[in-house]
């Protein structure tokens, strides 16, 4: 339900657990056991007593509006950290990767154009602040100021 939002939260550096398919009971157990804050669009799920004071019901289906609501309601910081702290796919903290180590694993033009790289220790994906980085910064700036 909120997979795109989960990716954005991870990009912003927030430890974000997300599973496409999970039973409500298991979800509640996980929220409580891991001391997590639940984000949901499911108003029926939000009625569970065990979740009181531990959730936000999102009003919109659209990620920009969801991020704005979280910035308002729980003071979520919408600033992008240049260190790219979490893998958007698996939520692991990214590790620095030297330009030399990245050179053999990324396209040649990327290795020549960028100096900062990070790698996910779980899935092995390599990240760098490419051309999409400026677009993400601009999008978040618009969300913060609107």
N, C-alpha and C positions, 0 to 999 in steps of 0.2 A: 504494500500500500504506500509506503513512504521511502522506497529505495533511492529515488533521486535526491530526496532531502538528506538521507543518510550519507550519500557520497559528498554532498556539499558540507555537511557538518564535519566529516572526516578531513576534508580539504582545509577547513577552517581550524583544524587541530583538536576537535572534540572527540573523545573516546565514545564511539557510537556503535552499539551492538545492533545488528539488523539481520533478520532471517525472513526470507520470502514466505515460508510456510512454517507456522508455529501455532500450536493449539493455545487458546486463551489461558487455560490453566497453567501451562508451561511458561507462557509469557509472564504471567503474574508471579510465578515462582522465581523466575529469573530476575525480574525487577527488584523483588524483595531480597533475594540472596546476594545479588551483586550491587545492591544499593544504587540502583539506576533510577533515572527520571524517565517516565514513559511519555512518548509523543504518539498520539493516535488521532485518527479521524473517526474511530468507532465509539459513538456515544454510549452504546450498550456496555461495552467493556469499561468505559470510564465510570460507570455506576458502581463498580465493585468497591466495597468498603476497604479492602486491603490496599487499594491504590490511592485512597484519599491523601491529598497533600504530596503526591508523588507523580503527578501527570499533568500534561497540557493537552487539551483537545484542540486540534488545529481546525480552523474554520474553513480554510481554502484547500482546494486540490492542487494549487499551483505553487511551485517551489518559491518564487520570489515573495509571494504573500505569506507563505509559511515562515520564511526567514524573518520577514518584517514583524510578524506576530511574535516570534520567539525573541526578537530584539526588544520588543515592547514588554512582553509578559514576564520573561525571565532574565532580561538584560543580557541576552546573548550578544557577544562581541562579533561584529561582522567584518572585522579587519583580517586580512589575509596575511599570515606570517610567511615571510620569504623562505623560511627553512622547510616548508612543505612537510609538516611534522607527521602526518599519518597517511597510510595508503588508502586511497578512496575505495579500493575493492575489498581489502581484508582487515582494515582498521589497525594494522600493526604500525608501530612507530618506525618511521623511515630512518635509515642510517646514511651518513655522508658517504659519498663515493667519489674518489679522486677522478679528475678529468682523464688521467692516464688509464685508470681501470675501466672507465666508462667507454673510452674510445673504441674498444673492440666490440662493444655490445650495443652501440647506437649507430644510426646512419652517419656517414662521414661528415656531411654538412652540419649535423648537430654537434659532433665532437669538435669541429672547427669553430663553431659559432658560440658555444656556451661553455662557461667555466664551472658552473655549479651543478652538481648532480647528486641524486639521492637514490637509494635502492631499498626495496622492501625486503626484509630478511625472510619473510614467509613465502611470498609468491615470486620474488625475484624481479619484479617490474622495476624499471629505471625511470626516474622522473627528472625533469629539468624545467626551469622557468622559460618555456618557449613562447611563441607568439600568442598563444591562448592566455598566458599569464596576465598580460595587459588588459585583455578583454574581461577576464574574471575580476581584476581589480576595479575596472570601470563599472562593471555590473554591481559589485558590492558597494561601491561609493554611491551609486544612484539609490540603492536600497536604504543606505544609512541616512541619506539626505531627503528622502521623500516621505 
